[in-house]
Each structure stands twice: as structure tokens, then as C-alpha cells.
Amino acid sequence: MQVKSVYIHIPFCKQICHYCNFVKYYYMETKADAFVDALIKEMDTTIPGNRNVFRTIYMGGGTPTALSMDQLQKLFEFLNKKFDLSSCEEFTIEINPGDIDKEKAKLLHDYGVNRISFGVQVMDDDMLEKIGRMHRVKDVYTTVDILKQAQFTNISLDLIYALPNQTVAHFEKTLKEALQFGLPHYSTYALQIEPKTVFYHKRRNGFLHQPPEDDEVKMYELLQKNMKKQGVHQYEISNFAKPGYESKHNLTYWNNDYYFGFGAGAHGYLPGKRTSNYKPLGTYMKEVNRTGSAIEHLEEITLQDQIEEELILQLRKAEGINTEAFRERYGLSLEKLYRKELYKLTNDNLLAYSDGNYALTNQGMLLGDRVFQQFLLLENFEQKMMEAKGQTV
């Protein structure tokens, strides 16, 4: 299977959010200059030649548009040479409200960016301040106008719910205001408290008050109800889109397909292996300048790993996993390999079967982690494989 996607990580931010555990550093012009040079070298060394054809490119962070105009210009000139951007079906960049002006928006559009992932999080100034965001609600409106003037039509808006002290009514107000933009894609995530974040330390010290679990469930149900009412269908646990606007790059992840990962802390998935780059900025740049590569860890992927990841990732999608596609990819019967697990999960109304697909029910989406745990082949893998192949044990 050919590698058809590229992820590029830009690890700079103007401010560090209280919930974020991604690889990120405060923006400094000189460090960003050196990083862009190293990033270009890493990509140039890893992918030979020019005008390479990839189906999707995703530039995330951090905040890619924290880079200056000159830095963005240099990076995009290289990308335009290294990749055939005119043939790229989806080229996404992450931005934050208020960090992009008309000049930057035009540059992105001129170089073939055709999808914007827009980190709004919540439509409330007081709560934005409390979670460490720089922008305010007015910046959301201004940025949407700038993007539309620059002729961007594929815009995804990100929201976070179950924030500290957030009520169901508060989330409903944020959700309805966000939906008024009529955008074609919305990504919505329940707050996860990750290690090495401000929120993690606050919770450990008893200063973080999260909504009760029942309220989080009600927020998720409100989300599903309001999206459906707006004609924005759910195609993944946390993602909603108008028909034709589903994220092609993120579907690369959920379909367990291959992709390159470039930049400090970036992860990649290549045939038979997963890669992860050095996270410390200085180490990343030193290794790239020394060898052309920044890979710190290379993990060989076994057949068992592939199958487990296939189930967990595919089941995140609303359409679930197709039994015939699974058989074609692995030469195995899904029903034979996971006979007991599929029976239990369908009997518990966490999975449903229809037209050759197993998919999460609404209840299953609420309890996704519980479902996914069932597909970890921790014991008797070889025996299960023989049974799935129809061989005698």
C-alpha cells in the first residue's frame, strides 16, 4: 500500500493553552527560522525528487500560522517544489482565531491550502481566558470573514466541551453560536486532562472542577442532536460534516493507512513500522542537520498490532468496519477472529451489524473505550489466528 499522506508539525505557539499536551514551544523568530530550515531538510532527505504526488497534506501544531510571513513563504515555496500541490486533494492547515490576517490568508490560498482547521474551543470570553486562550469571541467572527474573503469554503471549527465549571446550558449556547456560521465541518472533543499540562497540575492539587459525568453525556447528546438538525452528519465519534466535507486526511488515520510525519515530535506510519521524531526542539534540529532524519523511535508493527489498531481506528467511524474489506486486507474472517467479543458487544447494544459492517451504536459511542478494550488480543493470538483461518487447533 503506497504512502499517500503527509503530516507536518509546526511546534510554535504565541501562548500555551492550559489543556494542551502536544509538542509546542513559545514562538521565537530565530528558533523558528532554524526550525523551518531543519524541517525543509528533513522532508527533502526523506522524500527524493520533486513534484511528488500525495493525496493529503496536513499542517498542524502548535499553531502553524504563528510563523512569520517570511517563514511561511519560505516553507510554502519548498512545499510547492517538493509536492505537486495542484494534485493534492486536501491540504489542511490549523489556525487560531486572531492569528491570521488577509495577507497570510491569501498566501495560504495561493499555495494550494484548501482546508482550514479552526481552533475556536468555546464561544465565551471569560472561559477562553480561563483555559489559556489568547483570542476572544469577536476574533472568531473576524477570522471567519477573512477566510471567506480569501475564498476558503472548506472550514472546520473545533470545540471542546466538559470544560472546568461548564454547565450543559453553557455548552448548548456555545454550540448554537458556533453552528450559526453554517460551516461544513465541526470537530468536537470532551476535555481530556493530560500529563504535563496546567490543568493536570490543577486537578492534582484539587483546584480543577470538572462537570459530572452525567453532564458530559448530556453535552454529547446535545451535540449529536444539534448537528443532525443542521444537516451536519456524524461520521466519526468526534467529527461532523456536511456531505463531501469529511476530512480526507483524518480518514487516513481512522482507516489505518500510511502517512509520513515531519517536524519536532511528529509521528508517522509506514509499511511495517511506526515512527516518532525527537520532541526537544534543539535535539530535533541537531539530528536533522547531522543525518537528515529526526526519528527517535522506530517500532516494528506486528500482524497482531495491525489488526488491533485496525479495529480500534475503524470503529471510531460512524460506518464502522467492513467485514469483507477486513478479509481482503488480512486474509482473515473478522467474525471468527473476534467471535466472542462481537457477540458480547452486539448483545450489550454497544455494536450493531448491518450490510456487512459492524459499527458503534449511540451507546457504544458514549462508551467507546470500553468497546475498544475488547479488541486487544492479549492472549491466545496464535490460536485465534488459526481458528480465523479455519485451521484445526
C-alpha positions as CSV (number, residue, x, y, z in Angstrom):
1,M,0.0,0.0,0.0
2,Q,1.5,3.3,-1.1
3,V,2.1,6.2,1.4
4,K,-0.4,8.8,0.2
5,S,-0.4,11.4,3.1
6,V,1.9,13.7,4.9
7,Y,1.7,15.3,8.3
8,I,3.8,18.4,9.1
9,H,4.1,19.5,12.7
10,I,4.9,23.2,13.4
11,P,5.6,23.3,17.2
12,F,5.2,27.1,17.9
13,C,2.5,29.0,19.8
14,K,2.1,32.5,20.9
15,Q,0.6,31.2,24.1
16,I,0.4,27.8,25.7
17,C,-3.2,26.6,26.4
18,H,-3.9,25.0,29.8
19,Y,-5.1,21.7,28.4
20,C,-2.6,21.1,25.6
21,N,0.0,18.3,25.7
22,F,1.1,18.5,22.1
23,V,4.7,19.2,21.3
24,K,4.8,23.0,21.4
25,Y,7.2,25.9,22.3
26,Y,6.8,29.7,22.6
27,Y,7.4,31.3,19.3
28,M,10.8,33.0,18.9
29,E,11.8,34.3,15.5
30,T,15.4,33.0,15.4
31,K,14.4,29.5,16.7
32,A,11.6,29.4,14.1
33,D,14.0,30.3,11.3
34,A,16.3,27.5,12.3
35,F,13.4,25.1,12.6
36,V,12.0,25.8,9.2
37,D,15.4,25.1,7.7
38,A,15.6,21.8,9.5
39,L,12.1,20.9,8.6
40,I,12.8,21.5,4.9
41,K,16.0,19.4,5.1
42,E,14.1,16.5,6.8
43,M,11.4,16.4,4.1
44,D,13.9,16.8,1.3
45,T,16.1,14.0,2.6
46,T,13.2,11.6,3.3
47,I,11.2,12.1,0.1
48,P,13.5,12.2,-3.0
49,G,12.8,14.2,-6.1
50,N,10.3,17.0,-6.8
51,R,6.6,17.3,-7.7
52,N,5.7,14.2,-5.6
53,V,2.0,13.3,-5.6
54,F,0.3,12.9,-2.3
55,R,-3.5,12.7,-1.7
56,T,-3.5,14.7,1.6
57,I,-1.2,17.1,3.5
58,Y,-2.0,18.3,7.0
59,M,0.0,21.0,8.7
60,G,-0.7,21.0,12.5
61,G,0.9,22.1,15.7
62,G,1.3,24.1,17.8
63,T,0.0,26.9,15.6
64,P,1.5,26.8,12.0
65,T,0.3,30.4,11.4
66,A,2.4,31.6,14.4
67,L,5.2,31.6,11.8
68,S,6.0,35.0,10.2
69,M,5.1,35.8,6.6
70,D,8.7,35.3,5.5
71,Q,8.9,31.9,7.3
72,L,5.6,30.7,5.8
73,Q,6.7,32.0,2.3
74,K,10.0,30.0,2.5
75,L,8.3,26.9,3.7
76,F,5.5,27.0,1.1
77,E,7.9,27.7,-1.7
78,F,9.7,24.5,-0.7
79,L,6.4,22.5,-0.5
80,N,5.4,23.8,-3.9
81,K,8.6,22.4,-5.3
82,K,8.7,19.1,-3.3
83,F,5.0,18.2,-3.8
84,D,2.6,18.6,-6.7
85,L,0.2,20.8,-4.7
86,S,-2.2,21.2,-7.6
87,S,-3.0,17.4,-7.5
88,C,-3.3,17.3,-3.7
89,E,-7.0,16.5,-2.9
90,E,-6.9,18.0,0.6
91,F,-4.3,20.4,2.0
92,T,-5.2,21.4,5.6
93,I,-3.6,23.9,7.9
94,E,-4.5,24.6,11.6
95,I,-5.1,28.2,12.6
96,N,-6.3,30.1,15.7
97,P,-8.8,33.0,15.7
98,G,-6.9,36.3,15.5
99,D,-3.6,34.9,14.4
100,I,-4.2,35.2,10.6
101,D,-4.7,38.4,8.6
102,K,-5.7,38.9,5.0
103,E,-2.1,38.7,3.8
104,K,-1.5,35.3,5.4
105,A,-4.9,34.0,4.3
106,K,-4.0,35.0,0.7
107,L,-0.6,33.3,0.9
108,L,-2.2,30.0,2.1
109,H,-4.8,30.1,-0.6
110,D,-2.3,31.0,-3.3
111,Y,-0.1,27.9,-2.4
112,G,-3.0,25.5,-2.6
113,V,-4.2,25.2,1.0
114,N,-7.9,24.2,0.5
115,R,-9.0,23.3,4.1
116,I,-8.8,25.2,7.3
117,S,-8.9,23.6,10.8
118,F,-10.0,26.5,13.1
119,G,-9.4,26.2,16.9
120,V,-12.2,28.1,18.5
121,Q,-12.9,25.8,21.5
122,V,-15.6,27.8,23.2
123,M,-17.7,30.9,22.5
124,D,-17.2,32.7,25.8
125,D,-14.6,35.3,26.6
126,D,-14.4,34.5,30.3
127,M,-13.9,30.8,29.7
128,L,-11.4,31.4,26.9
129,E,-9.3,33.3,29.4
130,K,-9.6,30.6,32.0
131,I,-8.4,27.8,29.6
132,G,-5.4,29.9,28.4
133,R,-6.6,31.0,25.0
134,M,-5.4,34.3,23.6
135,H,-8.4,35.0,21.3
136,R,-11.8,36.3,22.1
137,V,-15.2,35.7,20.6
138,K,-15.0,38.7,18.3
139,D,-11.8,37.3,16.8
140,V,-13.8,34.2,15.7
141,Y,-16.2,36.4,13.7
142,T,-13.3,38.5,12.2
143,T,-11.3,35.4,11.2
144,V,-14.3,33.7,9.5
145,D,-14.8,36.8,7.5
146,I,-11.1,36.9,6.5
147,L,-11.2,33.2,5.4
148,K,-14.3,33.7,3.4
149,Q,-12.9,36.8,1.7
150,A,-9.8,34.7,0.8
151,Q,-12.3,32.2,-0.9
152,F,-11.9,29.4,1.6
153,T,-15.0,27.2,1.6
154,N,-13.8,24.1,3.5
155,I,-13.5,25.3,7.1
156,S,-13.6,23.1,10.1
157,L,-14.4,24.6,13.5
158,D,-13.1,22.9,16.7
159,L,-14.9,22.9,20.0
160,I,-14.1,21.5,23.4
161,Y,-16.8,20.6,25.9
162,A,-16.8,19.4,29.6
163,L,-14.5,22.3,30.4
164,P,-14.0,23.2,34.1
165,N,-17.2,24.6,35.6
166,Q,-19.0,24.3,32.3
167,T,-22.7,23.6,32.5
168,V,-24.9,21.8,29.9
169,A,-26.7,25.1,29.2
170,H,-23.4,26.9,28.7
171,F,-22.2,24.3,26.2
172,E,-25.6,24.5,24.4
173,K,-25.1,28.2,24.0
174,T,-21.6,27.8,22.6
175,L,-22.7,25.1,20.2
176,K,-25.7,27.0,18.8
177,E,-23.5,30.1,18.3
178,A,-20.8,28.0,16.5
179,L,-23.4,26.4,14.3
180,Q,-24.7,29.9,13.2
181,F,-21.6,30.2,11.0
182,G,-23.0,27.4,8.8
183,L,-19.6,25.8,8.3
184,P,-19.2,22.4,6.6
185,H,-17.2,20.7,9.3
186,Y,-17.1,20.6,13.1
187,S,-14.7,18.7,15.4
188,T,-15.8,18.4,19.0
189,Y,-13.9,16.8,21.9
190,A,-14.6,16.3,25.5
191,L,-11.8,17.8,27.6
192,Q,-9.1,15.2,28.4
193,I,-6.7,16.0,31.3
194,E,-3.3,15.1,30.0
195,P,0.0,14.9,32.0
196,K,2.4,17.9,31.9
197,T,-0.4,20.4,31.4
198,V,-1.6,23.3,33.6
199,F,-5.0,21.5,34.1
200,Y,-3.3,18.3,35.1
201,H,-1.4,20.1,38.0
202,K,-4.6,22.0,39.0
203,R,-6.6,18.8,39.2
204,R,-3.8,17.1,41.2
205,N,-3.9,19.9,43.7
206,G,-7.7,19.9,43.9
207,F,-8.2,23.2,42.0
208,L,-9.9,21.9,38.9
209,H,-13.7,21.3,39.0
210,Q,-14.9,19.3,36.0
211,P,-18.6,18.7,35.2
212,P,-20.1,15.5,36.4
213,E,-20.0,12.5,34.0
214,D,-23.8,12.7,33.5
215,D,-23.5,16.3,32.3
216,E,-20.7,15.3,29.9
217,V,-23.1,12.6,28.4
218,K,-25.8,15.3,28.1
219,M,-23.4,17.6,26.3
220,Y,-22.5,14.8,23.8
221,E,-26.2,14.1,23.2
222,L,-26.9,17.8,22.6
223,L,-24.0,17.8,20.2
224,Q,-25.4,14.9,18.2
225,K,-29.0,16.3,18.2
226,N,-28.0,19.9,17.1
227,M,-25.6,18.7,14.4
228,K,-28.2,16.4,12.9
229,K,-30.8,19.3,13.0
230,Q,-28.3,21.4,11.0
231,G,-27.8,18.7,8.4
232,V,-24.2,18.1,9.6
233,H,-23.9,14.3,9.8
234,Q,-21.7,12.4,12.3
235,Y,-19.0,10.4,10.5
236,E,-16.7,9.7,13.4
237,I,-17.0,9.8,17.2
238,S,-16.0,13.4,17.5
239,N,-16.4,14.7,13.9
240,F,-19.4,16.0,12.0
241,A,-19.5,17.2,8.3
242,K,-21.9,18.2,5.6
243,P,-21.8,15.6,2.8
244,G,-18.5,15.7,0.9
245,Y,-16.6,17.7,3.6
246,E,-15.4,14.8,5.7
247,S,-11.7,15.2,6.5
248,K,-9.8,13.0,4.0
249,H,-6.5,13.3,6.0
250,N,-8.1,12.3,9.3
251,L,-9.8,9.4,7.5
252,T,-6.2,8.2,6.6
253,Y,-5.7,7.7,10.4
254,W,-9.0,6.1,11.0
255,N,-8.6,3.8,8.0
256,N,-5.2,2.7,9.4
257,D,-3.5,3.9,6.2
258,Y,0.1,5.1,5.9
259,Y,1.5,8.6,6.3
260,F,4.8,10.4,6.7
261,G,5.3,12.5,9.9
262,F,7.7,15.5,9.8
263,G,8.7,18.1,12.4
264,A,9.5,18.0,16.1
265,G,7.6,15.2,17.9
266,A,5.8,14.2,14.7
267,H,4.6,10.6,14.3
268,G,4.4,8.6,11.1
269,Y,3.1,5.2,10.0
270,L,4.9,3.5,7.2
271,P,4.7,-0.1,5.9
272,G,5.6,-2.4,8.8
273,K,6.6,0.4,11.2
274,R,5.6,3.4,13.2
275,T,8.0,6.3,13.7
276,S,8.2,9.1,16.2
277,N,10.6,12.1,16.0
278,Y,12.6,13.8,18.7
279,K,10.5,16.2,20.7
280,P,13.1,18.7,22.1
281,L,13.5,21.4,19.5
282,G,17.2,21.6,19.9
283,T,17.6,17.8,19.6
284,Y,15.3,17.7,16.6
285,M,17.2,20.3,14.7
286,K,20.6,18.8,15.6
287,E,19.7,15.4,14.4
288,V,18.2,16.6,11.1
289,N,21.2,18.8,10.4
290,R,23.5,15.8,11.2
291,T,21.7,13.0,9.4
292,G,18.7,14.4,7.6
293,S,16.4,12.4,9.8
294,A,14.9,13.1,13.2
295,I,13.4,9.7,14.0
296,E,14.0,8.8,17.7
297,H,11.9,5.7,17.9
298,L,11.0,3.1,15.2
299,E,8.5,0.5,16.3
300,E,8.1,-2.6,14.2
301,I,4.4,-3.3,13.7
302,T,3.4,-7.0,14.1
303,L,0.3,-8.5,12.5
304,Q,-1.4,-8.5,15.9
305,D,-0.6,-4.8,16.3
306,Q,-2.1,-4.1,12.9
307,I,-5.3,-6.0,13.5
308,E,-5.9,-4.4,16.9
309,E,-5.3,-0.9,15.6
310,E,-7.5,-1.6,12.6
311,L,-10.4,-2.5,14.8
312,I,-10.0,0.4,17.2
313,L,-9.4,3.0,14.5
314,Q,-12.1,1.8,12.1
315,L,-14.7,1.6,14.8
316,R,-14.3,5.3,15.5
317,K,-16.0,6.0,12.2
318,A,-19.8,6.0,12.2
319,E,-19.8,3.5,9.3
320,G,-17.7,1.2,11.4
321,I,-15.6,-1.7,9.9
322,N,-16.5,-3.7,6.8
323,T,-16.0,-7.4,7.2
324,E,-15.2,-8.0,3.5
325,A,-12.6,-5.3,3.5
326,F,-11.0,-6.7,6.6
327,R,-10.9,-10.2,4.9
328,E,-9.3,-8.7,1.8
329,R,-6.7,-6.8,3.8
330,Y,-5.7,-9.6,6.2
331,G,-7.0,-12.8,4.7
332,L,-9.0,-13.5,7.9
333,S,-12.6,-13.7,9.0
334,L,-13.4,-10.9,11.4
335,E,-16.3,-12.9,12.9
336,K,-14.1,-15.9,13.5
337,L,-11.2,-13.9,15.0
338,Y,-13.5,-11.9,17.4
339,R,-16.4,-14.3,17.7
340,K,-16.9,-13.9,21.5
341,E,-16.2,-10.2,21.5
342,L,-18.6,-9.3,18.7
343,Y,-21.3,-11.4,20.2
344,K,-20.9,-9.8,23.6
345,L,-20.8,-6.2,22.3
346,T,-23.8,-6.6,20.0
347,N,-25.7,-8.3,22.8
348,D,-24.9,-5.4,25.1
349,N,-26.1,-2.9,22.4
350,L,-22.7,-1.4,22.0
351,L,-22.2,-2.6,18.5
352,A,-24.7,-3.2,15.6
353,Y,-24.3,-5.2,12.4
354,S,-25.8,-4.0,9.1
355,D,-24.9,-4.7,5.5
356,G,-21.5,-6.2,6.2
357,N,-20.5,-3.6,8.7
358,Y,-20.0,-3.6,12.5
359,A,-20.5,-0.1,13.9
360,L,-20.8,1.6,17.3
361,T,-24.4,2.3,18.5
362,N,-25.1,5.6,20.2
363,Q,-24.5,3.9,23.5
364,G,-21.3,2.4,22.1
365,M,-20.0,5.9,21.1
366,L,-20.5,7.1,24.7
367,L,-18.6,4.0,25.9
368,G,-16.0,3.8,23.1
369,D,-13.0,3.0,25.3
370,R,-14.9,0.1,26.9
371,V,-15.6,-1.3,23.4
372,F,-12.1,-0.8,22.1
373,Q,-10.6,-2.7,25.0
374,Q,-12.4,-5.8,23.9
375,F,-10.4,-6.0,20.7
376,L,-7.0,-6.2,22.3
377,L,-5.8,-9.7,21.6
378,L,-3.8,-10.0,24.7
379,E,-3.9,-13.8,25.0
380,N,-4.0,-16.8,22.6
381,F,-3.3,-14.7,19.5
382,E,-1.8,-17.6,17.6
383,Q,-4.8,-19.9,18.5
384,K,-7.3,-17.2,17.4
385,M,-5.4,-16.8,14.1
386,M,-5.6,-20.5,13.4
387,E,-9.3,-20.5,14.2
388,A,-9.9,-17.5,12.0
389,K,-8.1,-19.2,9.1
390,G,-10.3,-22.2,9.6
391,Q,-7.4,-24.4,10.7
392,T,-7.6,-27.1,13.4
393,V,-6.0,-26.1,16.7
